[in-house]
Amino acid sequence: MSETVLQPPRADARLFLLSGQAGTGKSTIAQTVAAWCSERVCLGASFFCSRDNRECSDVQMIFPTIAYQLGLWDRRFQEKAAEVLKRDPDIQTSLVSRQLKCLIVDPLQELPTFPHCAVVIDALDECKDDETTSLIVRALSQHVSDLAPLKIFLTSRPIPNITYGFQSTGLLNATQHVILHEVPPATTERDIGIFLQEKIASIRQRYNLGSSWPSAGQVPQLVGSSHRLFIYASTAIRFIEDVNACDPKGRLRLLLEGQGTTANERTAFDRLDELYLQVLKSAHPNVTRELKSRLKNVLGTLALIRDRLSPNAIDTLMLLEPGTVRTTLAHLYSVVMVPDDEDAVISLIHPSFQDFLTNANRCRDPDLLVNPAIQHGLIARRCLDTMISGLQMDICNIEQSVPNSEVPQLSDLVAIHIPPPLRYACLYWAHHASSSEIDSELCSLLTEFGESHLLNWLEALSLLGELSGAVSVMEKLRERLLESPIAHFDIITLLYDCQRAVQQSFLGLSISCLQAHFGIIPFCPTSSKLREYYAGQAINVPRVISGFQQRWHACTLSIEGHLRRVLGVCFSPDGRRVVSVSQDGTVRLWDAVTGSHLHTLAGHLEAAVCVAFSPNGRYIASGSADRTVIIWDAVTGGRLYTLKGHASWIRTIDISPDSGVLASGSNDHSVQLWNLSNGLGSSRTLSPAHNSAITNVRFSRSGKLLVSGSVDGACKVWKSGAWTCRTQFDHPEHLPISSVAISPDDTIYAAGLGNGAMTILLRSTSDDHWSHTLQGHTSKVWALDFSPDGSTLASGSHDHTIILWNIASRSVLYTLRGHSDPVYSVRYSPGGQRMASCGKEHNVRIWDLSYLLTKGEQKPTGEMENLTQDSGSGLYENAAVDIRHSSVVRSATFSPSGRILATGSRDSTIRLWDTTNGTLLQVLEGHQGVVSYLTFSPDGEKLLSSEAMADFDRAASPRLWDVKSGRCEQTFTGHNRGVRMAKFFPGGKHVVSCSYDGSVRVWEIGQPSTRSTVSHIVYQRRSRIVSVSVSPDDSLIAFGSSEDANDHILGLVGLTAPQATGHFKLVPYSRAYGVPTALAFSKDGSRLLVASSKIPSITLWDIQATSRAGSTFVDTVPHATFVCHYYGGDAAENVRFSPTERFFMTDASFGAISPQHRPRSALQDESLDPAEYTFFLADSWLWYASAIERRRLCWVPSSYRLIRSHVMTYRGSIAVHRNEIAFGTESGRVVIFDMSPCLPQTRREIIGRSTPGCVHGH
């Protein structure tokens, strides 16, 4: 083996796999090979996996560790790997295949002279890897041809997910494989004999025992006792040479006594168990009751802990006297490795000893047998004690919500403030509790912990980088407690609240540990136990005045990431991942529990339309408008092959239950079947064909049937094998079939009707006469899916809802509301407890169905509630559901006093809100399209609204409203397309508007009785005008125009009077910035701020306007000169100068303007101005910014804010005024925050002495 490993790698021998059953000596050989290579200076790296060590059992640690060691071996490699880490700091938590490519393969390819070396990976089977094929093996198979300088030596037990991977063509031809337990018995016994002879010779010399020991027959007898298990021989030697006993002769005699002729009838593991028992009894021959208890406690803890700890750490964790663990294990050197270093960890000699201690069939001595449930309970109680006494708010004294990655020496701080016992308790208390007997003592500790330390625990998990496992462990513990008759309901509810809170705020919590205290409680439902117990700890956090719910919504996750509408979604077979496809052309993988983005699969040339996971979990298939189906490796994300054959775009795909056949339906009217089992993708077309586009295909769970639906109004049921049409339904009115699904028992199928039919048909797969209808939607049904048990049917509709139907009674069970656009796809999870959905929005939603139909007050709701706060009592009241907008809120602005908030929606309404408590004051109706922009008059008595039709091409009119009465006083009719924006002139007597019809118009505000007015066109061109602003002296109008996809214009129009046009100036605006979407003049009109749609930049322009006749309205000639640009955070929808004009403010940023660039009207006094601060939203975080500091406050869940991809596709709106910030959301909810608790103390004192100026959002 050493010669093979040391040879330069050949194409047919790049990998060497040594496999064998437990105890056959794989690890010893791996260590020996590593030592040989190290001596010959050709060991590039090694990784020894261990299931009782958290890091050594983590597959995501293997390739980063190997890359690090290769960097130590070759400095050139180190430099290349360091460049990768700088570009992509998250690579260590990325997909394993991506780690291999980026950290090892890519650097190697850039170093053609890299010398050959060996890499040793031992005990791969001890990694936590539940995939059908090992992640490491799958990654190696994908890149084996690119690893030329490396010779990789691996060992593993022959478990299926590893051996299966090595049978793939790529690895089979590149791997030498030796199976230890298939080596001839004589060879194995010879090797064990050599090992024993050498070890006993060393013992004989050390103890000066003379050449007569051992006798001639003793070593062969010991070889026979081993039954070819190397672990037996190794343990026996450790037992014989134990320095604590100092009796090699007596110990060897003990091992060999009692072995008669029946010894050969015992199995190898019977002999190993006898050896373990002998070791334990020899260590403590006269065990007292107290020692027995202590020994069982210590050994039981070692057997069941999930990560290795030092002796001192175990003493501390288990509340033992210092030194207890070390003294208890002093005579167990042969089975437990106890280090001399106080901080080094203890480990058991072999996993088989752990199993021996906890398996009643192996350990026959009740005094030594560990009861796992009892011991787990003891460890759980000690973990809870440790956390209750050790956790505290801001445990590392960070003080502010800075990202963990920006905290100096964070790893050192964590090591100091979260020592190993506390770290272990935080990571594994829930595992031990859920594996234990639930007793009153445990319940009491759980209650104390839950009511006082849950948020501290989440903070610690964030600091440790271990938040991702919190949801699943809480779910597991909660299920265990529900089975217990003594568990208190409050702790079960608290765990559920905490689970939902983590899901809602996972990204923010992952980024910043203090979000556990600043970013959870403000967004918890008012009835939640988590809010009840922890509201008092929520200090210096935003106060939500209105817009949140009484109960948790059934939608647990709204996953952001796609840039355009999401057309298809599907769960992985294990339910842990979700895959989605989008009009943006990408296929994305997400964590189904946390919503974390796992991988983006890019390869389609056009929109990705449909997606399916193979039932065996190995493949993902995606169909596209580019007429192809791509088969992806579900683990590595690599493209396996592409299926071509359709003549038009592919609308639907599904994979058979045996993962062998893929069905695809296309706009070319055909259904094709593709053979996936041979990897060639051969296909056949089903006949007779449909007469129009195929909308949906679905296999039955048995694989015996396939249902197809078409725009021609037909549903066909195909029988597998011959693939003949078993039955066919033709809609009598030829209404298109928009979706199909088939029940798990193959007996019925469902078909959704398009073209506004609003109906779902249930039909028999065998009887053409059996039919029923389901009616409840108000528009076409795009998506259908049966639950795994067949009892319910889910339907997603153009009416923005999902309905769950009871199949037996054919009635509505529940209606899920939350989407603000048509729902294109719905899919149950494999267990039926969750659902994934997607639609015209850019999100994927995950729904919790498990609690919807349960009894009790705490169940989640599918409705979108809206609570307001009573300003006097502080209590929350449940407002009527209909106070919400029924669609996305597209515009929002505060009145000058800040007492009223106006919001406009795609539902065509304007709503006025009392900002002190969130009460709805009025609903203004009259618009026919999207209310795209709102602004109050300077005195706050009038409201000006703009309207853009959904298709942008229909005429739309701005309107003027009286705020007090809610009456529309004026309609400005004249634009023949949508109006993006309308604003008051500073003088308040005129209005300027810009439109997608390419015009900028000025209107005179008439008397209240004037229902319409005539406009003056100050600019007209074939383009889209998207922004406009008027200079303070009413002499200039600035506007932003989108000429086409590449050319953008910043325009200036000089006015000789408000309705008389003078000269105009058009300035090309760099297409790198995108469309000028927001404009703001300085007080003296000498500077113009411009926000852009494409990149987060704010440009500053010098504005010069000369007046030929020396007066304002006599032939003004404008000039604009680019001054500079500033980074502006996210793309912004509004921009403004700060009150002193030393800063710019947007809804996404705050920045200083250089002194040489400030307008002449800027305040020159650099002292702190009480109004010189703002709040804004950037990267989903609420920020506070002032002249002296910029600070993150809290991360805002997506359901409480707008969603930005870029400014022209905002999903929601934002407005800022003094200490208030308001969001209009895509669900129609309006959320108002009071930010005053977040102000620094010095700022609060200044504000107390001075009234700040008004800072408008629009």
DAQUIGI-V884677 format. One line per field, one symbol per residue. ss: DSSP state (~ for helix, > for strand, _ for the rest). psi: psi as a letter, one per 30 degrees, with the letter a starting at -180 (. if undefined). burial: + if it has 16 or more other C-alpha atoms within 10 Angstrom, else -. A space follows every 50 residues. Layout:
# DAQUIGI-V884677
ss=???
psi=???
burial=???
This chain:
# DAQUIGI-V884677
ss=_~~~~~________>>>>>______~~~~~~~~~~~~~~___>>>>>>__ ____~~~_~~~~~~~~~~~~~~~_~~~~~~~~~~~~~_~~~~~__~~~~~ ~~~~~~~~~_______>>>>>>_~~~________~~~~~~~~~~~~___> >>>>>>___~~~~_~~~_~~~~__>>>>>~~~__~~~~~~~~~~~~~~~~ ~~~~~~~________~~~~~~~~~~~___~~~~~~~~~~~_______~~~ ~~~~~~____~~~~~__~~~~~~~~~~~~~~~~_____~~~~~~~~~~~~ ~~~~_____>~~~~~~~______~~~~~_______>>_______>_>>__ ~~~~~~~~_____________~~~~~~~~~~~~~~~~~~~__________ ___~~~___~~~~~~~~__~~~~~~~~~~~~~~~_____~~~~~~~~~~~ ~~_~~~~~~~~~~~__~~~~~~~~~~~~~~~~______~~~~~~~~~~~~ ~~~~_~~~~~~___~~~~__~~~_____~~~~~~~~~_____>>>>>>__ __>_>>>>>______>>>>>>_____>>>>>>___>>>>>>_____>>>> >>_____>>>>>>_____>>>>>>___>>>>>>_____>>>>>>_____> >>>>>_____>>>>>>____>>>>>_______>>>________>>>>>>_ ____>>>>>>___>>>>>>____>>>>>>>______>>>>>>_____>>> >>>_____>>>>>>______>>>>>_____>>>>>>_____>>>>>>___ >>>>>>____>>>>>>>_____>>>>>>_____>>>>>>____>>>>>__ __________>____>>>>______>>>>_~~~_____>>>>>>_____> >>>>>____>>>>>_____>>>>>_____>>>>>>>_____>>>>>>>__ _______>>>>>_____>>>>>______>>>>>>_____>>>>>>___>> >>>>_______>__>>>>>>___>>>>>>>_____>>>>>>>_____>>> >>>>>>>__>>>>>>>>>>______>>>>>>_____>>>>>>____>>>> >>>>>>>________>>>>>>>>>>>>_______>>>_____>>>>___> >>__~~~_______________>>>>>>__>>>>>>___>>>>>>__~~~ __>___~~~_>_>>>>>__>>>>>_____>>>>>_~~~__~~~~~~~~~_ ________
psi=eeeeefkkkleghfkjkjlllkgfgeeeeeeeeeeeeeeghgjelljjkk fgkeefgjfffeeeeeeeeeeeejfeeeeeeeeeeeeifgffgakeeeee eefeeeeeffifgklklkkkjkhffgljjglekkeeeeeeefgefggefk jkkklllilefeeeeffleeeefgkkkkjefgkkeeeeeeeeeeeeeeee eeeeeeghflffkllefeeeeeeeffhgjeeeeeeeeeeegjffehieee eeeeefkgjaffeffllefeeeeeeeeeeeeeeieikleeeeeeeeeeee eeffkfkklleeeeeeeghlkkfeeeeegegheffkjjlekffllkllek ffeeeefgjffejgjfffkkjeeeeeeeeeeeeeeeeeffklkhfgheel hlkefgkkheeeeeeefileeeeeeeegeeeeefglkjleeeeeeeeeee ffgeeeeeeeeeefggfffeeeeeeeeeeeeffkffkkeeeeeeeeeeee eeeegeeeeeekefffefgeefgklffkeeeefgeffilhlkjjelglle lklfjfkjklelfakkfllkllffgflkklllfgflkkklkfefgkkekk jkfkfakkellkkkffgflkkkklfgglkkkkkfefgkkelkkkflfakk fkllklfggfkkkkklfgglkkkkjfffgfhlllkkkkllgakkfkkkll efgflkkkllffgkkkjkklcfhljelkkkkfghkkjflllklfggellk kkkahgfgkkkklkffjffkklkkkflgaljfkkkklefgflkkkklfgg lkkkkjeefhlkekkkkekglkjfkkkllefgflkkllbflglkkkkjfe feglllfgklkfljljklkkfefglkkjlkegflkgakjfkkkllefgfk kkkklfgglkkkkjffggkkelkkkelfakjfkkkllefgflkkklkkle gfflklklkkkkeefgkjfkkjkekgakjekklkkefgflkklklfgglk kkkkjalffjfllklkjfkklilkkflllklfggfkkklkkjeaffklkj kkkkkflehkkbllkkkkkkfffakjfkkklleggfkkkkklfelikkkk kkkkjkjegglehjikjlkkkkellkkgblkkflllklefgflkklgglk lkkkeffllffkkfjglkkfgillklkkhgkklkkafflkkkdlkklffg llkkelefhkialkkkjcgkkkkklfffkkkkkjgeffkleeeeeeeffk jllkjkf.
burial=----++-++---+++++++++++++++-+++-++-++----+++++++++ +++-+++++++++++++++++-+--+++-+++-+------++--++++++ ++++++++-----+-++++++++++++++--+++++++++++++--++++ ++++++++--+++-++---+++-++++-+++------++--++-+++--+ --++---------+----++-+++++++++++++++++++++-----+-- ++--+------------++-+++-++++++-+++-------+-+++++++ ++++++++++++++++++-----+++-++-++++++++------++++++ ++++-+++---++----+++++-+++++++++++++++-+++++++---+ ++++-----+--++--++-+++++++++++++++++++---++-++++++ ++++++++++++++--++-++-+++-++-++-----++--++++++++++ ++++++++++++++++++++++++++-++++--+---+--++++++++++ ++++++++++-++++++++++++-+-++++++++++++++++++++++++ +--+-++++++++++-+++++++++++++++++++++++--++--+-+++ +++++++-++++++++++++++++++----+++-++---+-+++++++++ +-+-+++++++++++++++---+-+-++-+----++++++++++-+-+++ ++++--+++++++++--------+--+-++++++++++-+-+++++++++ +++++++----+++++++++++++++++++-++++++++++++++++++- -+-----+++++++++++++-----++-+---++++++++++++++++-+ ++++++++++++++++++++-+++--++++++++++++-+-++++++++- -+-++++++++++--+-+++++++++++++++++++---+++++++++++ +++++------+--+++++---++++++++++-++++++++++---++++ +++++++++-+++++++-+-+-+++++++++++-++++++++++++++++ +++-+-+----+++++++++-------+++++++++++++++++++++++ +-+----++--+------++++++++++-++++++++--+-+++++++++ ++++++++-+++++++++++++++++++++++++++-++---+------- -+++++++
